[in-house]
Amino acid sequence: MTYLLNRLTLYVRDVEAVAEFYCRHFGYTARPADGGLIELHSLDEGCQLLLHPLAKGRKAGQTLVKLVFQVEDVVSEKSVLAKKGLEFGPIHQGNGYQFANTKDPAGNAVSISNRVFGGS
């Protein structure tokens, strides 16, 4: 049997702000769901995100998650996203690839990386 990771659940305080972040910057489409949840669907066959209201008494960012968006050119994509108001930290050089990091409105780590493309 093959297992396919196709959805990540993010527990966040402000589901609307986080939904707007991923729709605006990464092309997701938001669909409201029962219980105050929001489903985010990618335009292609990428991973879906499910935004779940954070339970009372639970700290935001308590769960360690990093969402990595694969891009062919980190420098160019960082510039495109900056024009939309999304600032990333410095570009880091990995072992044959580049990446840059930011955070979503809920404090989850988000990265753009060219690792799957062989980077530079």
QUIQUILIN-V910976 format. One record per helix or strand of 2 or more residues. SS is the DSSP state (~ for helix, > for strand). FROM is the first residue (numbers start at 0). TO is the last residue. If there is no record, write none. Layout:
<<SS	FROM	TO> <SS	FROM	TO>>
//
This chain:
<<>	6	11> <~	14	25> <>	28	32> <~	33	35> <>	36	40> <>	47	52> <>	65	69> <~	73	82> <>	91	92> <>	97	102> <>	108	112> <~	114	116>>
//
